[in-house]
Amino acid sequence: MSEPPVIDRVSRILGDKLAWLFLVAAALSCYEVMMDWLFRAPTIWVHDSSIMLCSTAFLFGGAYALQRREHIRITVLYDYFSPWWQWVCDLVSLVLTLVYLLALAAFTGMQALDSIMRVESSGRAWDFPMPMVIRTALFLGAAMLVLQAASQLYYLI
């Protein structure tokens, strides 16, 4: 059996590793609740940090799900199609997905670049550059999805 494409391995590794960010965000939220209830000392950074961690994990999770072919599919129809029609459905969906993802990557790339150039921050008390981080993660997640979809299209054809 041949070695899986590099993008498949990268998507799998990133998905496995970044999934732990959800656990970190949950732990931070527990810390926030404990600090507020027990010590009446709420934090100003946990909410922003949790949003940033979860959104980053979620954005890179798209390529992970696509690599594992676990995106939503209308199986009530797809499973009854012949292998040729399933191939056609896969081809059409991957082409349309690529068109959408290329546009998403292009526009989020422009937003991320603008946000980085301005060092955009949240404007809240902590004033962390969360928008800059999330916009960059959105672009990188979209780029990973483009590469993953292109790889699947290549191997489908």
MODELLER restraints for C-alpha pairs under 7 A, 6 or more apart:
rsr = mdl.restraints
at = mdl.atoms
rsr.add(forms.Gaussian(group=physical.xy_distance, feature=features.Distance(at['CA:7:A'], at['CA:147:A']), mean=6.83, stdev=0.5))
rsr.add(forms.Gaussian(group=physical.xy_distance, feature=features.Distance(at['CA:7:A'], at['CA:148:A']), mean=6.13, stdev=0.5))
rsr.add(forms.Gaussian(group=physical.xy_distance, feature=features.Distance(at['CA:8:A'], at['CA:67:A']), mean=5.97, stdev=0.5))
rsr.add(forms.Gaussian(group=physical.xy_distance, feature=features.Distance(at['CA:8:A'], at['CA:148:A']), mean=6.90, stdev=0.5))
rsr.add(forms.Gaussian(group=physical.xy_distance, feature=features.Distance(at['CA:11:A'], at['CA:63:A']), mean=5.75, stdev=0.5))
rsr.add(forms.Gaussian(group=physical.xy_distance, feature=features.Distance(at['CA:11:A'], at['CA:64:A']), mean=5.02, stdev=0.5))
rsr.add(forms.Gaussian(group=physical.xy_distance, feature=features.Distance(at['CA:11:A'], at['CA:67:A']), mean=6.76, stdev=0.5))
rsr.add(forms.Gaussian(group=physical.xy_distance, feature=features.Distance(at['CA:12:A'], at['CA:64:A']), mean=5.54, stdev=0.5))
rsr.add(forms.Gaussian(group=physical.xy_distance, feature=features.Distance(at['CA:15:A'], at['CA:60:A']), mean=6.48, stdev=0.5))
rsr.add(forms.Gaussian(group=physical.xy_distance, feature=features.Distance(at['CA:15:A'], at['CA:61:A']), mean=5.51, stdev=0.5))
rsr.add(forms.Gaussian(group=physical.xy_distance, feature=features.Distance(at['CA:15:A'], at['CA:64:A']), mean=5.23, stdev=0.5))
rsr.add(forms.Gaussian(group=physical.xy_distance, feature=features.Distance(at['CA:18:A'], at['CA:57:A']), mean=5.18, stdev=0.5))
rsr.add(forms.Gaussian(group=physical.xy_distance, feature=features.Distance(at['CA:19:A'], at['CA:57:A']), mean=5.80, stdev=0.5))
rsr.add(forms.Gaussian(group=physical.xy_distance, feature=features.Distance(at['CA:21:A'], at['CA:53:A']), mean=5.60, stdev=0.5))
rsr.add(forms.Gaussian(group=physical.xy_distance, feature=features.Distance(at['CA:21:A'], at['CA:54:A']), mean=6.36, stdev=0.5))
rsr.add(forms.Gaussian(group=physical.xy_distance, feature=features.Distance(at['CA:21:A'], at['CA:57:A']), mean=6.21, stdev=0.5))
rsr.add(forms.Gaussian(group=physical.xy_distance, feature=features.Distance(at['CA:22:A'], at['CA:53:A']), mean=6.87, stdev=0.5))
rsr.add(forms.Gaussian(group=physical.xy_distance, feature=features.Distance(at['CA:22:A'], at['CA:54:A']), mean=5.60, stdev=0.5))
rsr.add(forms.Gaussian(group=physical.xy_distance, feature=features.Distance(at['CA:25:A'], at['CA:50:A']), mean=4.73, stdev=0.5))
rsr.add(forms.Gaussian(group=physical.xy_distance, feature=features.Distance(at['CA:25:A'], at['CA:53:A']), mean=6.34, stdev=0.5))
rsr.add(forms.Gaussian(group=physical.xy_distance, feature=features.Distance(at['CA:25:A'], at['CA:54:A']), mean=6.75, stdev=0.5))
rsr.add(forms.Gaussian(group=physical.xy_distance, feature=features.Distance(at['CA:28:A'], at['CA:46:A']), mean=6.19, stdev=0.5))
rsr.add(forms.Gaussian(group=physical.xy_distance, feature=features.Distance(at['CA:29:A'], at['CA:46:A']), mean=6.69, stdev=0.5))
rsr.add(forms.Gaussian(group=physical.xy_distance, feature=features.Distance(at['CA:32:A'], at['CA:42:A']), mean=6.21, stdev=0.5))
rsr.add(forms.Gaussian(group=physical.xy_distance, feature=features.Distance(at['CA:32:A'], at['CA:43:A']), mean=6.40, stdev=0.5))
rsr.add(forms.Gaussian(group=physical.xy_distance, feature=features.Distance(at['CA:32:A'], at['CA:46:A']), mean=6.53, stdev=0.5))
rsr.add(forms.Gaussian(group=physical.xy_distance, feature=features.Distance(at['CA:35:A'], at['CA:41:A']), mean=5.41, stdev=0.5))
rsr.add(forms.Gaussian(group=physical.xy_distance, feature=features.Distance(at['CA:35:A'], at['CA:42:A']), mean=5.62, stdev=0.5))
rsr.add(forms.Gaussian(group=physical.xy_distance, feature=features.Distance(at['CA:36:A'], at['CA:42:A']), mean=4.52, stdev=0.5))
rsr.add(forms.Gaussian(group=physical.xy_distance, feature=features.Distance(at['CA:44:A'], at['CA:125:A']), mean=6.66, stdev=0.5))
rsr.add(forms.Gaussian(group=physical.xy_distance, feature=features.Distance(at['CA:44:A'], at['CA:126:A']), mean=5.98, stdev=0.5))
rsr.add(forms.Gaussian(group=physical.xy_distance, feature=features.Distance(at['CA:45:A'], at['CA:126:A']), mean=6.00, stdev=0.5))
rsr.add(forms.Gaussian(group=physical.xy_distance, feature=features.Distance(at['CA:52:A'], at['CA:130:A']), mean=6.47, stdev=0.5))
rsr.add(forms.Gaussian(group=physical.xy_distance, feature=features.Distance(at['CA:52:A'], at['CA:134:A']), mean=6.29, stdev=0.5))
rsr.add(forms.Gaussian(group=physical.xy_distance, feature=features.Distance(at['CA:55:A'], at['CA:134:A']), mean=6.99, stdev=0.5))
rsr.add(forms.Gaussian(group=physical.xy_distance, feature=features.Distance(at['CA:56:A'], at['CA:134:A']), mean=6.69, stdev=0.5))
rsr.add(forms.Gaussian(group=physical.xy_distance, feature=features.Distance(at['CA:56:A'], at['CA:137:A']), mean=5.83, stdev=0.5))
rsr.add(forms.Gaussian(group=physical.xy_distance, feature=features.Distance(at['CA:59:A'], at['CA:137:A']), mean=6.92, stdev=0.5))
rsr.add(forms.Gaussian(group=physical.xy_distance, feature=features.Distance(at['CA:59:A'], at['CA:138:A']), mean=6.06, stdev=0.5))
rsr.add(forms.Gaussian(group=physical.xy_distance, feature=features.Distance(at['CA:59:A'], at['CA:141:A']), mean=5.18, stdev=0.5))
rsr.add(forms.Gaussian(group=physical.xy_distance, feature=features.Distance(at['CA:60:A'], at['CA:141:A']), mean=4.79, stdev=0.5))
rsr.add(forms.Gaussian(group=physical.xy_distance, feature=features.Distance(at['CA:62:A'], at['CA:145:A']), mean=6.57, stdev=0.5))
rsr.add(forms.Gaussian(group=physical.xy_distance, feature=features.Distance(at['CA:63:A'], at['CA:144:A']), mean=5.95, stdev=0.5))
rsr.add(forms.Gaussian(group=physical.xy_distance, feature=features.Distance(at['CA:63:A'], at['CA:145:A']), mean=4.75, stdev=0.5))
rsr.add(forms.Gaussian(group=physical.xy_distance, feature=features.Distance(at['CA:63:A'], at['CA:148:A']), mean=6.15, stdev=0.5))
rsr.add(forms.Gaussian(group=physical.xy_distance, feature=features.Distance(at['CA:65:A'], at['CA:71:A']), mean=5.91, stdev=0.5))
rsr.add(forms.Gaussian(group=physical.xy_distance, feature=features.Distance(at['CA:67:A'], at['CA:148:A']), mean=6.53, stdev=0.5))
rsr.add(forms.Gaussian(group=physical.xy_distance, feature=features.Distance(at['CA:78:A'], at['CA:86:A']), mean=6.36, stdev=0.5))
rsr.add(forms.Gaussian(group=physical.xy_distance, feature=features.Distance(at['CA:91:A'], at['CA:153:A']), mean=6.90, stdev=0.5))
rsr.add(forms.Gaussian(group=physical.xy_distance, feature=features.Distance(at['CA:94:A'], at['CA:149:A']), mean=6.35, stdev=0.5))
rsr.add(forms.Gaussian(group=physical.xy_distance, feature=features.Distance(at['CA:94:A'], at['CA:153:A']), mean=6.23, stdev=0.5))
rsr.add(forms.Gaussian(group=physical.xy_distance, feature=features.Distance(at['CA:98:A'], at['CA:146:A']), mean=6.14, stdev=0.5))
rsr.add(forms.Gaussian(group=physical.xy_distance, feature=features.Distance(at['CA:98:A'], at['CA:149:A']), mean=6.36, stdev=0.5))
rsr.add(forms.Gaussian(group=physical.xy_distance, feature=features.Distance(at['CA:101:A'], at['CA:142:A']), mean=6.30, stdev=0.5))
rsr.add(forms.Gaussian(group=physical.xy_distance, feature=features.Distance(at['CA:101:A'], at['CA:146:A']), mean=5.80, stdev=0.5))
rsr.add(forms.Gaussian(group=physical.xy_distance, feature=features.Distance(at['CA:102:A'], at['CA:146:A']), mean=6.44, stdev=0.5))
rsr.add(forms.Gaussian(group=physical.xy_distance, feature=features.Distance(at['CA:104:A'], at['CA:142:A']), mean=6.54, stdev=0.5))
rsr.add(forms.Gaussian(group=physical.xy_distance, feature=features.Distance(at['CA:105:A'], at['CA:139:A']), mean=5.51, stdev=0.5))
rsr.add(forms.Gaussian(group=physical.xy_distance, feature=features.Distance(at['CA:105:A'], at['CA:142:A']), mean=5.09, stdev=0.5))
rsr.add(forms.Gaussian(group=physical.xy_distance, feature=features.Distance(at['CA:105:A'], at['CA:143:A']), mean=5.70, stdev=0.5))
rsr.add(forms.Gaussian(group=physical.xy_distance, feature=features.Distance(at['CA:108:A'], at['CA:135:A']), mean=6.76, stdev=0.5))
rsr.add(forms.Gaussian(group=physical.xy_distance, feature=features.Distance(at['CA:108:A'], at['CA:138:A']), mean=6.58, stdev=0.5))
rsr.add(forms.Gaussian(group=physical.xy_distance, feature=features.Distance(at['CA:108:A'], at['CA:139:A']), mean=5.00, stdev=0.5))
rsr.add(forms.Gaussian(group=physical.xy_distance, feature=features.Distance(at['CA:109:A'], at['CA:139:A']), mean=5.20, stdev=0.5))
rsr.add(forms.Gaussian(group=physical.xy_distance, feature=features.Distance(at['CA:111:A'], at['CA:135:A']), mean=6.69, stdev=0.5))
rsr.add(forms.Gaussian(group=physical.xy_distance, feature=features.Distance(at['CA:112:A'], at['CA:132:A']), mean=6.46, stdev=0.5))
rsr.add(forms.Gaussian(group=physical.xy_distance, feature=features.Distance(at['CA:112:A'], at['CA:135:A']), mean=4.88, stdev=0.5))
rsr.add(forms.Gaussian(group=physical.xy_distance, feature=features.Distance(at['CA:112:A'], at['CA:136:A']), mean=4.89, stdev=0.5))
rsr.add(forms.Gaussian(group=physical.xy_distance, feature=features.Distance(at['CA:112:A'], at['CA:139:A']), mean=6.79, stdev=0.5))
rsr.add(forms.Gaussian(group=physical.xy_distance, feature=features.Distance(at['CA:115:A'], at['CA:132:A']), mean=5.13, stdev=0.5))
rsr.add(forms.Gaussian(group=physical.xy_distance, feature=features.Distance(at['CA:116:A'], at['CA:132:A']), mean=5.76, stdev=0.5))
rsr.add(forms.Gaussian(group=physical.xy_distance, feature=features.Distance(at['CA:119:A'], at['CA:129:A']), mean=6.58, stdev=0.5))
rsr.add(forms.Gaussian(group=physical.xy_distance, feature=features.Distance(at['CA:119:A'], at['CA:132:A']), mean=6.54, stdev=0.5))
rsr.add(forms.Gaussian(group=physical.xy_distance, feature=features.Distance(at['CA:120:A'], at['CA:129:A']), mean=5.62, stdev=0.5))
rsr.add(forms.Gaussian(group=physical.xy_distance, feature=features.Distance(at['CA:120:A'], at['CA:131:A']), mean=6.16, stdev=0.5))
rsr.add(forms.Gaussian(group=physical.xy_distance, feature=features.Distance(at['CA:120:A'], at['CA:132:A']), mean=5.51, stdev=0.5))
rsr.add(forms.Gaussian(group=physical.xy_distance, feature=features.Distance(at['CA:121:A'], at['CA:127:A']), mean=5.64, stdev=0.5))
rsr.add(forms.Gaussian(group=physical.xy_distance, feature=features.Distance(at['CA:121:A'], at['CA:128:A']), mean=5.42, stdev=0.5))
rsr.add(forms.Gaussian(group=physical.xy_distance, feature=features.Distance(at['CA:121:A'], at['CA:129:A']), mean=3.74, stdev=0.5))
rsr.add(forms.Gaussian(group=physical.xy_distance, feature=features.Distance(at['CA:121:A'], at['CA:130:A']), mean=5.82, stdev=0.5))
rsr.add(forms.Gaussian(group=physical.xy_distance, feature=features.Distance(at['CA:121:A'], at['CA:131:A']), mean=5.91, stdev=0.5))
rsr.add(forms.Gaussian(group=physical.xy_distance, feature=features.Distance(at['CA:121:A'], at['CA:132:A']), mean=6.76, stdev=0.5))
rsr.add(forms.Gaussian(group=physical.xy_distance, feature=features.Distance(at['CA:122:A'], at['CA:128:A']), mean=5.88, stdev=0.5))
rsr.add(forms.Gaussian(group=physical.xy_distance, feature=features.Distance(at['CA:122:A'], at['CA:129:A']), mean=5.96, stdev=0.5))
rsr.add(forms.Gaussian(group=physical.xy_distance, feature=features.Distance(at['CA:122:A'], at['CA:130:A']), mean=5.88, stdev=0.5))
rsr.add(forms.Gaussian(group=physical.xy_distance, feature=features.Distance(at['CA:122:A'], at['CA:131:A']), mean=6.25, stdev=0.5))
